[in-house]
Amino acid sequence: MTMPGPASPTQALVELVLDPRDPGYEEAAARRGARPRHAAVDRWLTALGCLVIGFALAVAWVHTHRSAPQAVKVHQGLVDRVRAAATTADGLGREAAGLGAQLSRLRTRALSDSSGLQHQLQRLQLLAGALPVSGPGVAVTLGEPSAKMGASAAPTRGASIGTILTDRDVRSVVNQLWSDGAEALAVNGIRLTPLSAIRFAGQAVLVDLEPITSPYRIEAVGAPDVLDTGFAASAVASRYQTLQQADGITFGFTEQTALNLPAAAIPTLRYASPERGS
């Protein structure tokens, strides 16, 4: 018996072109076609799946709407607590203002017979920043360069890129005005006291932990001519005039006929306590 030899490449190529079906695929198709299709079972499985999905959605909807009234109740309770706390705070504020006015009247009555003590008390309150101040003085302005100037000129100093003025600059102006004889000072409307601190955090200058932004306006109440002359002749003014020409910062100081400085915030005494009698 003669075994058929291997097909030539030409014959294999002709068979591939004329009959591209693979025998394995044909056998699989024949087996699948031989088995009966269970269309009814497929429909029942589809219906069961839809039923399960619908049941899950119904349970989720019921759970959500059942817990909704409780969530609304909790939210309303929090709102009521916030409103009650705000009302209490407003009442305490009005009570504190009334007690402060009463204390001022009693103090004035007690010191009415001693003008020297009254004058000394007012002077101490002025130095402590507890009273608002109005009067003539000098206003100094420090500001960062404009955007156009900042883009063309590289800053020669500063804590970060784009920042030239820092807390040191504000402090130097404040200290110079104090040394020139200022009676009261404020920076961007924040009254300074002996306990005030001027710090730098990130890109912001903090005055008593309150952030202020450029331009910085330092207002000093005192004799205008003395303050203006002393500040103009100081090294601080010379330094910022140089920075104005080199880096384009905003700098200037002018005499003011009427400045209004607010009172400082009342500090919280954390360690002081009234002396108890024996």
Secondary structure, 3 states (H helix, E strand, C coil): CCCCCCCCHHHHHHHHHHCCCCHHHHHHHHHHHHCCCCHHHHHHHHHHHHHHHHHHHHHHHHHHHHHHHHHHHHHHHHHHHHHHHHHHHHHHHHHHHHHHHHHHHHHHHHCCCCHHHHHHHHHHHHHHCCCCEEEEEEEEEEECCCHHHHHHCCCCCCCECCECCCHHHHHHHHHHHHHCCCCEEEECCEECCCCCCEEEECCEEEECCEEECCCEEEEEECCHHHHHHHHHCCHHHHHHHHHHHHHCCEEEEEEEEEEEECCCCCCCCCCCCCCCCC
